[in-house]
Amino acid sequence: EFFIANADVWANDIRFAITPLTPRPASIFCSANHPLVRKKQPITSALLLDHPWAFINLTETTENHIRHLLSLAEDTALPIGLNCNDFNLLRNATLKNNYLLFTWNDWLADDLKEG
């Protein structure tokens, strides 16, 4: 048997053999009506902190990685608004609210083609 999961949860459990998957490109997504889309200025880390974020099973390791990528201080509180493992819920909540969804590019490829 096998399953795909965040390895952070299982890393110290000797019952599991962990094989890392090839990384996939990811981005921050929002609806076409999101306030950041209407801004006429460059999007900064500070602007991102002004909106709730959505994640698929966010872990402490991922939070730290996000802080590093956005050049945020280690103690910066991230505005997590939704953190779950339901892809459809995350997608629909992002389309209907002001969430910023952190996820893989290929997952939303069809949505991006539709605008």
C-alpha positions as CSV (number, residue, x, y, z in Angstrom):
1,E,0.0,0.0,0.0
2,F,1.0,3.6,-0.4
3,F,-0.5,7.0,0.1
4,I,0.6,10.6,-0.6
5,A,0.8,12.9,2.4
6,N,2.9,15.6,3.9
7,A,6.0,13.8,5.1
8,D,6.4,16.1,8.2
9,V,3.6,14.1,9.9
10,W,5.2,10.7,9.4
11,A,9.0,11.5,9.3
12,N,9.8,9.9,12.7
13,D,7.4,7.0,12.4
14,I,9.5,3.9,11.7
15,R,6.5,2.0,10.3
16,F,6.7,4.1,7.1
17,A,9.2,4.2,4.3
18,I,9.1,7.8,2.9
19,T,10.0,8.6,-0.7
20,P,9.9,12.3,-1.5
21,L,8.0,13.2,-4.7
22,T,9.4,15.5,-7.3
23,P,8.5,19.1,-6.3
24,R,5.8,20.8,-8.4
25,P,5.6,24.5,-9.2
26,A,3.3,26.4,-6.9
27,S,1.9,29.9,-6.7
28,I,-0.5,32.1,-4.8
29,F,-4.0,32.3,-6.4
30,C,-7.0,34.4,-5.9
31,S,-10.3,35.1,-7.6
32,A,-10.5,37.5,-10.6
33,N,-12.5,39.8,-8.3
34,H,-9.9,39.9,-5.4
35,P,-8.9,43.3,-4.2
36,L,-5.2,42.6,-5.1
37,V,-6.2,42.1,-8.7
38,R,-7.5,45.7,-8.8
39,K,-4.4,47.3,-7.2
40,K,-2.2,49.3,-9.5
41,Q,0.9,48.8,-7.4
42,P,3.3,45.9,-7.1
43,I,2.1,43.1,-4.7
44,T,4.4,43.0,-1.7
45,S,4.6,40.6,1.3
46,A,2.9,43.3,3.4
47,L,-0.1,43.4,1.0
48,L,-0.3,39.6,1.1
49,L,-0.6,39.7,4.9
50,D,-3.7,41.9,4.6
51,H,-5.8,39.0,3.3
52,P,-6.7,35.6,4.6
53,W,-4.7,32.7,3.3
54,A,-5.9,29.2,2.3
55,F,-3.7,26.0,2.4
56,I,-3.9,22.3,1.9
57,N,-2.8,20.8,5.2
58,L,-0.4,23.5,6.2
59,T,2.4,22.4,8.5
60,E,4.9,24.3,10.6
61,T,7.7,23.4,8.2
62,T,5.6,24.9,5.3
63,E,4.8,28.0,7.3
64,N,8.5,28.6,7.9
65,H,9.3,28.0,4.3
66,I,6.6,30.6,3.3
67,R,8.0,33.1,5.7
68,H,11.5,32.6,4.2
69,L,10.2,32.9,0.6
70,L,8.3,36.1,1.4
71,S,11.2,37.5,3.5
72,L,9.1,37.7,6.6
73,A,10.4,37.6,10.1
74,E,10.3,34.2,11.8
75,D,7.8,35.4,14.3
76,T,5.4,36.9,11.7
77,A,1.9,35.6,12.3
78,L,0.5,34.3,9.0
79,P,-3.2,35.2,8.3
80,I,-4.4,31.6,7.9
81,G,-8.1,31.7,7.1
82,L,-8.6,28.1,5.9
83,N,-6.4,25.1,6.3
84,C,-7.9,21.7,5.2
85,N,-7.5,18.8,2.9
86,D,-10.6,19.3,0.8
87,F,-9.5,20.6,-2.6
88,N,-13.1,21.5,-3.7
89,L,-13.7,23.5,-0.5
90,L,-10.5,25.4,-0.9
91,R,-11.2,26.2,-4.6
92,N,-14.8,27.3,-4.0
93,A,-13.8,29.4,-0.9
94,T,-11.1,31.1,-3.0
95,L,-13.5,31.8,-5.8
96,K,-16.2,33.3,-3.5
97,N,-14.1,35.0,-0.9
98,N,-10.9,37.1,-0.6
99,Y,-8.7,34.1,0.2
100,L,-5.2,33.8,-1.2
101,L,-4.8,30.1,-2.1
102,F,-1.3,28.7,-1.9
103,T,-1.2,25.6,-4.1
104,W,0.2,23.8,-7.1
105,N,0.0,25.5,-10.5
106,D,-1.3,22.4,-12.4
107,W,-4.2,21.9,-10.0
108,L,-5.9,25.2,-11.2
109,A,-4.7,25.1,-14.8
110,D,-8.3,24.7,-16.1
111,D,-9.5,27.6,-13.9
112,L,-6.8,29.8,-15.2
113,K,-7.6,29.1,-18.8
114,E,-11.2,30.1,-18.0
115,G,-10.1,33.3,-16.4
